[in-house]
Amino acid sequence: MDFLNNLEGIITKNGDMVTFIAEDLESKLKQTSPTIPNRPLGRFVLDANLLNDLEFEARNIAASVDTLSESLSGVLHSMSALTVDCLEIYRDVVCKTCDSIDANIKSMYQLMAKCEEVSREMEPIYKLAQQVKDIKHILDLFENAVN
């Protein structure tokens, strides 16, 4: 921006877009054009098609910038959509993992309850086992007494 302030012309700024309109552009272009050797010093010749060529090239550049901007916009849009898809998948995976862990914990508590139930049901068997041991001991004593 500083170098534009040193030039003669109108500077406008709209957001990030800076526009400079030079005053008397044609005479400035004539001053910078090379001289023709056969002409006296101080006479400059401006190619008649120079301004048309400059305008044509400026339009080509503007069209290229527009195409690039549209392409970049499309790529950024698809990247954003892909990011959203990835985050949704991540969210779904986390939710399903949490649901699976909850179901696993519930199943584990059910298994523990069943084990406790089986243990309670086994109490009579422990008594029977003790009675069998007592009977076996009495038989051993009886066999020893008989022998």
Disulfide bonds with the S-S distance in Angstrom:
none
